[in-house]
Amino acid sequence: MAKFQPRKIPGRWRDGYALDLHTLSSTPIGYNEFGHMQFDTKRSELGELLYKLKYGADQTVLGEIVDALYEFVTSWNPGVEIIVPVPPSSQRAVQPVILLAEALSQRLGISLADCVKRTKDASQLKNVFDLDERLRLLEGLHHVDAPVTERKKILLFDDLYRSGATMNAITAALYDEGRAAEVFALTVTRTRSHQ
């Protein structure tokens, strides 16, 4: 099983963690033939596994990531009743967040609820780094199926935590629209900019 160092993630949820940092360092090493800067990137063990799953569609790493998630959730024990995955923000043949949430759900014996839907396209979010602008774009972006979440203790799950804007917007919708009892947040990794 991959080693990890859990780190709290701040947000509107009751409690939240990322299992580890995604990258440990990224050093520029020069430009490629297309004029793009190349980097020597060192990732955490889980960061490397997630990178292979997310960007290489390598599903052989799924079990090792889920083992780490399972170990952490069972020791943390937030008492959640359902797992709610963050809807994927881009189209991929393999959706890491869904694969991981499904596998974690099965392993924990906790229901997976596909109860948060996007109300409009959010593809432009990936390239927006200003938090205020991200929050503006996230307004009204998610709809929650309240009968599924009402009075439930929810584990909101994502693969990578960057600014927290999306998870915070969904948490607000889960509380306000979905009338959730409590929301806990969990991601596999987080970016270094939010240590």
Sequence and secondary structure as in RCSB ss.txt:
>XXXX:A:sequence
MAKFQPRKIPGRWRDGYALDLHTLSSTPIGYNEFGHMQFDTKRSELGELLYKLKYGADQTVLGEIVDALYEFVTS
WNPGVEIIVPVPPSSQRAVQPVILLAEALSQRLGISLADCVKRTKDASQLKNVFDLDERLRLLEGLHHVDAPVTE
RKKILLFDDLYRSGATMNAITAALYDEGRAAEVFALTVTRTRSHQ
>XXXX:A:secstr
      EE  SSSSEEEEEEESEEEEEEEEE TTS EEEEEEE HHHHHHHHHHHH  GGGHHHHHHHHHHHHHH
H    SEEEE   SS  SS HHHHHHHHHHHHHT EE   EEESS  GGGGG   HHHHHHHHTT EEE HHHHT
T EEEEEEEEESSSHHHHHHHHHHHHTT  SEEEEEEEEE GGG 
